[in-house]
Amino acid sequence: MPERIVLETRGLTRVFGDRVLVRALDGVDLQVAAGEILAIIGPSGSGKSTLLNLIGALDTPSSGEVIIDGTPLTKVRNIDRFRGRTIGFVFQSHNLLPTLTARENVEVPMYELRLSGRARRARAVELLDLVGLTKRADHLPSQMSGGERQRVAIARALANEPAIVLADEPTGNLDSATTADIMALFARLNHERGLTIVLVTHNTEVAAAAQRVITIRDGKIQRDVTMGSEIERELLLFKSSVLGQAILRGDTLPPEIAAAAPALQHLLEQV
């Protein structure tokens, strides 16, 4: 049975500017299957956040098409309603409403579904339990840690059972231990619920936890690697290290490393 494609982009291009044109995204073709965790990495200004904004219908492409769960965004009449029912968002800064409790924040997207108050509350409590925050349901964001706030944001992203969750630097403001916890939560949701996740990150450790990693540079997909083995994950981590970057640049290296540098460079260029 063929895999179900949840996200597809065809020739996706975004140009900014009037007199001086900048091609932030340049003809990107991409497919994401149901149940994938895809990480998008690349240097600052590479186009990764632009891609996420176009996928999430937060911006409009200059040309090309985005198809979510079989529906081209160009065919959607009410894009706000479609976005609210089909796409879940997790942002670096959480974007929780400060005057609402954790439970009330999770309920917010459900108003689009016109559920009863009792049904909203029950589902919010269920989702907070799913992310391990049952006891924090009545706390305000200011009364929670950064990791707890991000867990609330993840619960909120799941409120309307979206086809796909988009996460923009979801661990950017978190320490390494909390980052590991959040990625473990994503992995569990993916395994238990088949959740499809596309995340943008500058953190190679976060990217290495994904099943597939796309590298974007100058608005184009430079590499598309499936993390099929532990070796590939370790290579991705090594690539971002000081030594890995020196090997890729062709820097002068100590004799004991220089002999192996060409082979290592070839390996690193594959991830």
C-alpha positions in Angstrom: 0.0 0.0 0.0 1.5 3.4 -1.0 2.4 5.8 1.7 0.0 8.8 2.2 1.6 12.1 1.3 0.6 14.7 3.9 2.6 17.6 2.5 3.8 18.4 -1.0 5.4 21.5 -2.5 5.8 21.9 -6.3 8.2 24.6 -7.6 7.7 26.6 -4.5 9.3 30.1 -4.9 9.2 33.2 -2.8 10.7 36.5 -4.0 11.0 39.6 -1.8 11.7 43.2 -2.8 10.7 45.6 -5.5 13.8 47.1 -7.1 16.3 44.6 -5.7 14.7 41.1 -5.8 15.8 38.4 -3.3 14.8 34.8 -4.0 14.3 33.5 -0.5 13.0 30.2 -1.8 13.7 29.0 -5.3 11.7 26.2 -6.9 11.5 23.8 -4.0 9.9 20.4 -4.6 9.2 18.4 -1.4 7.1 15.5 -0.2 6.5 14.5 3.4 4.7 11.2 4.1 2.3 10.7 7.0 4.1 9.8 10.2 7.4 11.4 9.3 9.5 13.6 11.5 11.4 16.0 9.1 14.0 18.5 10.2 14.9 21.5 8.1 18.4 22.9 8.7 20.5 25.5 7.0 22.4 28.7 7.7 20.7 32.0 8.6 19.0 33.4 5.6 18.9 30.1 3.8 15.1 30.1 3.4 14.1 27.5 5.9 11.8 29.7 7.9 10.3 31.1 4.6 9.6 27.5 3.6 7.8 26.8 6.9 5.7 30.0 6.6 4.6 29.0 3.1 3.8 25.4 4.2 1.8 26.8 7.1 -0.2 29.3 4.9 1.3 32.2 6.9 2.7 33.6 3.7 1.8 33.4 0.0 4.3 32.0 -2.6 5.4 34.1 -5.5 4.9 30.9 -7.6 4.5 27.2 -7.1 2.1 25.3 -5.0 1.6 23.9 -1.5 -0.6 20.8 -1.0 -1.7 19.8 2.5 -3.4 16.5 3.0 -4.4 16.4 -0.7 -5.7 20.0 -0.8 -3.9 22.7 -2.8 -3.8 25.9 -0.7 -4.7 27.9 -3.8 -8.1 26.1 -3.9 -8.9 26.9 -0.2 -11.5 29.7 0.2 -11.2 30.3 3.9 -7.4 29.8 4.5 -7.7 30.8 8.2 -10.3 28.1 8.9 -8.3 25.5 6.9 -5.1 26.4 8.7 -6.8 26.1 12.1 -8.3 22.7 11.4 -5.4 21.1 9.4 -2.1 22.5 10.7 -0.7 22.7 14.3 2.0 25.2 15.1 4.7 25.2 17.8 6.8 28.4 18.0 10.1 29.1 19.7 8.5 31.7 22.0 5.5 29.5 22.8 3.0 32.3 22.0 0.7 31.4 24.9 -1.9 33.9 26.0 -0.5 35.2 29.3 -3.9 35.7 31.0 -5.2 32.2 30.2 -4.4 29.0 32.1 -2.7 26.1 30.4 -6.0 24.4 29.9 -7.6 27.6 28.5 -4.7 28.1 26.1 -5.2 24.5 24.8 -8.9 25.2 24.3 -8.4 28.3 22.1 -8.0 26.5 18.7 -11.1 24.4 19.5 -13.5 27.4 19.3 -13.1 27.0 15.5 -14.8 23.6 15.8 -17.8 25.1 17.8 -17.5 22.4 20.5 -19.4 22.7 23.7 -17.5 24.1 26.7 -17.6 20.7 28.4 -16.1 19.0 25.3 -13.4 21.7 25.0 -12.4 21.3 28.6 -12.4 17.5 28.4 -10.2 17.5 25.3 -7.8 20.1 26.8 -7.4 18.1 29.9 -6.7 14.9 27.9 -4.0 16.7 25.8 -2.3 18.1 28.9 -2.3 14.7 30.3 -0.7 13.4 27.1 2.2 15.9 27.4 2.6 15.2 31.2 1.0 18.4 32.5 -2.2 17.3 34.2 -1.3 18.9 37.5 -0.4 22.2 35.8 -3.8 22.7 33.9 -4.9 25.6 36.0 -1.5 27.4 36.1 -0.8 30.6 34.1 2.2 30.6 31.7 4.1 32.8 34.1 3.8 30.1 36.7 5.4 27.5 34.5 9.0 26.7 33.3 10.0 27.2 29.7 9.8 23.4 29.1 6.3 23.3 30.6 5.2 26.2 28.5 6.5 24.5 25.4 4.6 21.3 26.3 1.4 23.4 26.6 2.1 24.8 23.1 2.5 21.2 21.8 -0.8 20.2 23.4 -2.4 23.3 21.9 -1.0 22.3 18.5 -2.8 19.0 18.7 -6.1 20.4 19.8 -7.8 20.0 16.4 -6.1 16.7 15.4 -4.1 18.4 12.6 -2.7 16.5 9.6 0.7 18.0 10.3 2.5 19.9 13.0 5.0 22.7 12.1 7.6 23.6 14.7 9.8 26.7 14.3 12.9 26.4 16.5 10.8 24.6 19.1 13.8 24.2 21.5 15.6 27.4 20.7 15.0 29.0 24.1 15.5 25.8 26.1 18.5 24.2 27.9 20.0 20.9 26.7 18.1 18.7 29.2 14.7 20.3 28.4 15.5 20.2 24.7 16.1 16.4 25.0 12.7 16.1 26.9 10.8 18.0 24.2 12.3 15.9 21.4 11.5 12.8 23.3 7.9 14.0 23.6 7.8 14.6 19.8 9.2 11.1 19.2 6.6 9.5 21.5 3.7 11.4 19.9 5.1 10.3 16.5 5.3 6.7 17.6 2.1 6.5 19.5 -0.2 8.7 17.3 1.6 8.7 14.0 2.0 12.4 14.2 3.6 14.1 11.2 6.1 16.8 12.3 8.1 19.3 10.2 10.5 21.3 12.3 13.1 24.1 11.6 16.1 24.1 13.8 19.7 25.3 13.9 20.5 22.6 16.5 22.1 19.6 14.8 21.4 17.5 17.9 17.7 18.2 17.4 18.0 17.5 13.7 19.7 14.2 14.4 16.6 13.1 16.4 14.5 13.4 13.2 13.9 10.6 10.8 14.9 12.7 7.8 16.9 15.9 7.5 16.8 18.5 4.7 19.5 21.1 4.3 18.5 24.3 2.6 21.0 26.8 1.2 20.3 29.9 -1.0 16.6 29.0 -1.2 17.2 25.5 -2.6 17.2 22.0 -1.1 20.9 21.1 -1.0 20.6 17.7 0.6 17.8 15.3 1.6 19.0 12.6 3.9 17.1 9.8 5.7 18.5 9.1 9.1 18.5 5.4 8.6 21.4 4.5 11.0 23.2 5.6 14.1 26.3 6.3 12.0 24.4 8.9 9.9 23.2 10.6 13.1 26.8 10.7 14.5 28.0 12.1 11.2 25.5 14.9 11.3 26.6 15.8 14.8 30.3 15.6 13.8 29.6 17.8 10.7 28.6 20.8 13.0 31.7 20.4 15.2 34.8 22.7 14.9 36.8 19.8 13.4 34.0 18.8 11.0 33.7 22.4 9.7 37.5 22.6 9.3 37.5 19.5 7.3 34.7 20.7 5.0 36.5 24.0 4.5 39.7 22.3 3.6 41.7 23.9 6.4 45.2 22.9 7.2 45.0 20.1 9.7 47.5 18.2 11.9 49.3 15.4 10.0 47.6 12.7 12.0 44.2 14.0 10.7 45.1 15.4 7.3 45.6 11.9 5.8 42.0 10.9 6.6 40.6 14.4 5.7 39.6 13.6 2.1 37.6 10.5 3.1 36.0 12.3 6.0 35.1 15.3 3.8 33.4 13.0 1.4 31.3 11.4 4.2 30.4 14.7 5.7 29.2 16.0 2.3 26.7 13.2 2.1 24.8 14.4 5.2 
